[in-house]
Amino acid sequence: MISDEMNFSHVEVAGEGLYPVIHAFDSNVLCKVLLQKYGLHDIQKGKFYPLTEYLALLKNMEKRMPTVLKRTGKFIMTEAIFPPGVNSLEQAFELSDQAYYMNHRGLKGDEIGHYKFKKISDSSFRMTASSLYPCVFDQGAFIGIGKKFNRVILVEHSNDNCRSKGDSHCDYIITVKK
């Protein structure tokens, strides 16, 4: 759960991790204005940007444009830094936590949370997310991983745990449609 009193001023996010925001907007002008509002100028791959500003942007998007936020998540697999050699859907889900950390620097331990993957069956997985990013963003990211491997993914958010309600994590059941 992201708390307003948490301080991540020492953490940065890779430009590759911000590119999904750019691709999610239908209007380049609106996207540019919104990024500038949060001090995120001239986004480039290979550069890093303040995480606190990015989190504020995502929080705004969660409140005002959740559909665009979900679409942002869908571009994570194609834009953000991911371990090389990922060649299967299951492997992509297994490496989600590693990829999450690859897109951030300046960390003190595991302060930004995790993505914990568990295989339930050949077509069903559980992902437990204690990351900093909103639920809708995560759901889009899981769908985007499926899209990368030409699979349709259904994501069910458990009602038992939710970071937006103050819980430490969210649980998702991810089902791969045949």
RABELKA-V823248 format. One record per helix or strand of 2 or more residues. SS is the DSSP state (@ for helix, = for strand). FROM is the first residue (numbers start at 1). LEN is the number of residues. If there is no record, write none. Layout:
SS_FROM_LEN + SS_FROM_LEN
//
This chain:
=_12_3 + @_15_10 + @_28_10 + =_48_3 + @_51_14 + @_66_9 + @_76_4 + @_89_6 + @_96_7 + =_104_2 + =_115_7 + =_124_6 + @_135_14 + =_153_5 + @_163_3 + =_170_7
//
